[in-house]
Amino acid sequence: MKDAHVNTDAKVENDGVKRLPHERDEAPDAQDAKPRNVMKQAASDIERGLVDTDLHNQPGVEKTRAPGPTPATAQPQPGSKRD
């Protein structure tokens, strides 16, 4: 029996029906190639020793990263806005 060939690079055509969430996530055109500005800012904040304050008493990055020697302040990227 011959294996079926699936083109994973082809864009999904708009055929007028709404896709289910997993179909949108798994579609080749759903993968964003460039990192979002918010994620760049988060990585920069963690590297500088800032802690996520939106965890509402849940363990997070402070357990995976040793606290820095000095407190840090946020430095937003110039001209950035939330994606």
C-alpha positions as CSV (number, residue, x, y, z in Angstrom):
1,M,0.0,0.0,0.0
2,K,1.4,3.4,-1.0
3,D,1.7,6.1,1.7
4,A,-0.4,9.2,1.2
5,H,1.6,12.4,0.5
6,V,0.6,15.5,2.4
7,N,1.9,18.9,1.4
8,T,2.6,20.6,4.8
9,D,3.9,23.8,3.2
10,A,0.7,24.7,1.3
11,K,-1.4,27.5,2.7
12,V,-4.9,26.6,3.8
13,E,-7.5,27.9,1.3
14,N,-10.4,29.9,2.6
15,D,-13.3,27.6,1.6
16,G,-15.9,29.5,3.6
17,V,-16.0,27.3,6.6
18,K,-14.7,28.1,10.0
19,R,-11.8,25.9,11.2
20,L,-11.8,24.3,14.6
21,P,-9.1,25.6,17.0
22,H,-6.8,22.6,16.5
23,E,-7.2,23.0,12.7
24,R,-6.1,26.6,13.0
25,D,-3.2,25.8,15.2
26,E,-1.9,22.9,13.1
27,A,-2.2,24.7,9.7
28,P,1.1,25.7,8.1
29,D,-0.1,29.3,7.7
30,A,-0.7,29.6,11.5
31,Q,2.9,29.5,12.4
32,D,4.3,33.0,12.9
33,A,7.9,33.1,11.8
34,K,9.0,36.2,13.7
35,P,9.0,36.5,17.5
36,R,6.4,38.9,18.9
37,N,7.5,42.1,20.6
38,V,5.8,41.1,23.9
39,M,7.9,37.9,24.0
40,K,11.1,39.8,23.3
41,Q,10.3,42.2,26.1
42,A,9.6,39.2,28.5
43,A,12.9,37.5,27.6
44,S,14.7,40.8,28.2
45,D,13.0,41.3,31.5
46,I,13.9,37.8,32.7
47,E,17.5,38.2,31.6
48,R,17.7,41.4,33.7
49,G,16.4,39.7,36.8
50,L,12.8,41.0,36.8
51,V,10.1,38.7,38.1
52,D,6.7,38.0,36.7
53,T,4.2,39.8,39.0
54,D,1.1,38.4,37.3
55,L,1.4,34.9,38.8
56,H,-0.9,35.6,41.7
57,N,1.2,33.7,44.3
58,Q,2.1,30.8,41.9
59,P,5.6,29.5,41.6
60,G,7.3,30.7,38.4
61,V,10.6,32.0,37.0
62,E,11.9,32.9,40.5
63,K,12.4,29.2,41.1
64,T,14.3,28.6,37.9
65,R,16.5,31.7,38.1
66,A,18.6,32.8,41.0
67,P,17.7,36.3,42.2
68,G,20.1,39.0,41.0
69,P,22.3,41.0,43.3
70,T,20.5,44.3,42.7
71,P,16.8,45.2,42.0
72,A,16.0,46.0,38.4
73,T,13.6,48.4,36.8
74,A,11.7,47.8,33.6
75,Q,13.1,49.3,30.4
76,P,10.4,49.0,27.7
77,Q,11.7,48.8,24.1
78,P,11.3,52.1,22.3
79,G,8.3,52.3,20.0
80,S,7.0,48.9,21.0
81,K,3.3,48.1,21.5
82,R,1.5,44.9,22.4
83,D,1.0,42.5,19.6
